[in-house]
Amino acid sequence: MMRLYAIRYAENFKYGTYDSVYRNTAKKGKRIEKFAFLYYLAENQGKYTLIDTGFRDEKLAADMGVTLLDVEQELLNVFGEMPQIHKVILTHSHWDHVNNLDLYQGASLVMSRATYESILQEGEEAVTKALLGSSIILVDDEMQIDDIFYFRVIGGHTPDSSVLYFQVNEKKYVITGDECYLCDNATENKPIGIVADARKNEEFVAKIHREKWIPLPFHDDKIMNQYRKLSANIVQVI
């Protein structure tokens, strides 16, 4: 059975405000406490798939008010060695989701065609170079991945924004990309504030709320407390 881990690699964000996270809020400009930066790591049949890559640029982190966390020793302690990434799945092209892509050259890539085009046009040089040197599967709408994940392009948060649905032991999960910033977006049916297409985001959030999918977002510190804690910044979701 697949194992899924959430890794918190950074925290704090000066632009992580309530009106960014929630479409309609009276707390405009007020910052979200404990705004987290996560990526997900899936292990299946001895192979590791990384869902988004995070970033490591210290200057960019300082400019964004982000505190980078050193999780390398925690990964070594939990896994015994650094997991060798076989595949990388990207949910969208924003810097905090793709800028470490150059660390995983040799891994195959899955992303929306729109993510690919966005990185080529606007991505960092190292990320673009890694992209061009990799084996890539591009998705226009939806696709099954490894009989585990169902990749679907939503296009609400950004034009290339995508999510991953999967089910384990009759529980339904969705790795939300940034179509949800926090679990509350889904559980309370609250669309996000930063969108390219408000209707598409509203429809996605309403769907997973109505159908009771368990959200796994990339910026909710609560994930660190909701699942089995393996170290300070690593939890096992499944």
N, C-alpha and C positions, 0 to 999 in steps of 0.2 A: 504494500500500500504506500502511496505517496506520503512523504512528510513535507510539511510546509513551515517555514520559519519566517519571522519578521525581524529585521535588524534595524535598530535605530542608530543612524550614523551622524546625526546632527540635531540641534534643537535651537529654538528661538528664531524669530523672523520679524524684522521691523515692519514688513508689509502684511503680516498675518493678522489682519483686523477682522472684526465681526462682519463688516459690510463686504469684505472679500469672501468670507466663508458662507455667509447667509444672504440670500437675495434681498429679503425685507427685514430690516432690523433697525431698532432705535439707537443702537450702540455704534453709530458710525465713527470710525477712527479709533475706537477702543481696541487694543491689541488682545489677541487670544493668548492666554497664559499657557505655557508648556506646549507651544507649537512644535511639533516633532517632524523630523525628516526620516522616512523609512524606505527600505526596499525589501523585497520578498525573495526567498530562496526556496526552490522546490527540489526535493530529492526523490528520484524514482528509479528503481532498478540500477542503483549505483551511479546514476548520472544526475548532474546538477543543472537546473535551469534557473537563471536569474531574471526576475521581473523588475525591470528598470535598474539603473546602475548607481544612482547617486552622483555626487560630485566631490572634489577634493581641493579645489582652488582656494587657497587661504585668503587671497585678496578679494575675490568675489564674495566669499563668506563674510569678510569684514564689511564690505560695502552693503551687504544685505542684512547685516545684524544677526548673522547665523553663527552659532558655536559648533565647530566641527568636533566630533568625538572620535577618539582612537579606539576602534573596535577590533583591530587585528589580533591582539592577544586573546580577546574573548572568543574570536572565531577559532583560533588554534586550540584553545582549551575545550571548546564545545565539540569540534569536529576532529581533533587530533592532528589535523593538517589543514592548510588552506584549501577549501573546496575548489576543484578544477571545473570551471564552468563549461558545460557542453553547449548550452543554448542560452541566448539572451532574448527576452521578449520586451519590447518597448511599448508603453501605453501612449506616450506622446513625446514631443520633441523639446519640451522645456528643459533648461539647463540642469535643474536638480534631478532630472530623470534620465539624462543621457550623457552627461559630461565625463563620466568615467568609462565610456565605451572603449576607449583605447587600451584599457587594462585587460580586455577580454578578447584580444585578437586571436583568431583560431576558432572561436565559438561561432556557431551558426546563429543568424538573426531572424527574428520575426517581428514585423511592424506593419502598420498601415502604409499604403503607398503615399498617403499625404504626409506621414511622419518622415519617410525617406526623402521626399522632395523638400520638406521644410528644413531638415538637417543640411541637405546639400546647399540650400540657399542661405541659411542663417547660422549654421552650426559652427562651433569652434573648429579650427583647422585640424587638430588632432582627432576630433570626433569624426569629421568628414573623411579624413584619411583612413580611419579604422573602418568606416562604413564601406568605402569603396574597395577595401581589401578583404571583405567578408562574403561568405555565402549567405544570401538573403532570400527570405520568402516575404513577398509583399501581399497585403490583404486589402482588397477594395471595399469589402463589406463585412464578411464573417468567415470564419474557418475553424475547424476542429484541429487542435494541436496535441499530438501524442496520445490521443484517446483520453485526455485528462481535461484540458482547458478548451473552452469555447470562446474564441476571440471575436469580439464584435466592435466595429467602429461606431461610435456614438456621435461625435462631432458637436458636442454641446460646449464643453469648457474651451476647447480649441477646435479648429476644423479637423484636426487629425486625432482627436482624443478618442481612446479606445479602452475597453474593459475586458476582463477575463471572468467568465462564469465557470464554476465547477461544482460537483456534488460529491460528498463523502458520507457514507453511512446515513443516507437519507437527509443529510443537512445540505442546504443550498448556500453556497458562498459566492461572492463576487468581489474580485480585486478591482477596485473602482477607478484606478488612475486618479485624476483630479476631477472626475465628474462628481465625486463627493470628496470634500476635504476631511471631514470628520464623520464618525459613525452616525452622529445626530442628523446629518443631512438625509440619510436613508431612513433611520428609525422614526424620525419625526416629520418626514416628508417636507424637508426644507431645501429647495434648490440653492445652488451656490451663487455667489455674487459676481464672480469673474467668468464671463461666458462670451463665446463667439456667437452662439445660437441659443438663446434662452429657452425656446420651445423644446429643442432636442434635450437639453439638460433637464427641464421640468418633466418631460415624458419618461426619461430614464429613471430619475429619482422616484417618481410616482410608481413606476413599474416595480422596482425592487422593494419599495415600501409596501405596496399592495400584495405582492407575492411573497413577502417575508424572506427575501434573500439576506444573508448575513454579510454586512459590508466589511471589507478590508481596505481601508483607505491608506494613503501614504503620509498623512500629516497629523494623525490622532494619537496623542500620547497614551490614551486609554488602552490602546492595543497592548501596551507593555504590561498592563495589569489584568487584562481579560483572559490571557492565555498562559500556558505553563512557562514559567520563567526559568531559563537556563543560565543566564548571566545578567548583568546589569542592563545590557542593551540588546539581548537576544531572547526571543520567546518562541516556543513551538506552538503553532496554531493547530496543526494536525499531526 
